[in-house]
Amino acid sequence: MKIYTKTGDKGLTSLFGGTRVPKYSGRIEAYGTIDELNSHIGLIRDQKIAEHDVKMLIKIQNELFTLGAMLATPKDKEKLKNGKDRLNIPKVTDADVKFLEEEIDIMNEDLPEMKNFILPGGHTTVSFCHIARCVCRRAERICVAIAENEDIDEVVLKYLNRLSDYLFVLARKLTKDNKATEIPWRPRL
């Protein structure tokens, strides 16, 4: 497989199904941001973290590729021209969202109660996690904007929302695992 195709040299790219769109289109921005998020999660995974967390992050990285495929496939292109067959596009499901919720609950059991907002930081791994959380929120905002004008599966929005929650709680867990200190936000009054 050749890496370069030269088909995007004039600022256009193809969605699944063949539709050509500008590289700045919402769908491209969305799955490009999800790709960026996936890279940040890879950086977290490359740190000295618990094996269970590594396995979870690999699962999440695979699901992010699936989200990208979902976003790269407009609903009207999911069926082939004969109207019967479907493109073989994998899907993230509500079960994947539920799994993130369960993992959040498990991590939260061992964490101190939150009484304030927390400043990001305290350890390099924790900071990487907060950066990933922020990129996840940006991907979510882009997808919400797209959903106002295009039909995208609502599970995409749910998954990204829950993933940002997961990354926040993971940052707190990593703070504890690394014996770092959470610094609460102290607003000036």
Secondary structure, 3 states (H helix, E strand, C coil): CCCCCCCCCCCEEECCCCCEEECCCHHHHHHHHHHHHHHHHHHHHCCCCCHHHHHHHHHHHHHHHHHHHHHCCCHHHCECCCCCCECCCCCCCHHHHHHHHHHHHHHHHCCCCCCCCEECCCCHHHHHHHHHHHHHHHHHHHHHHHHCCCCCCHHHHHHHHHHHHHHHHHHHHHHHHCCCCCEECCCCC
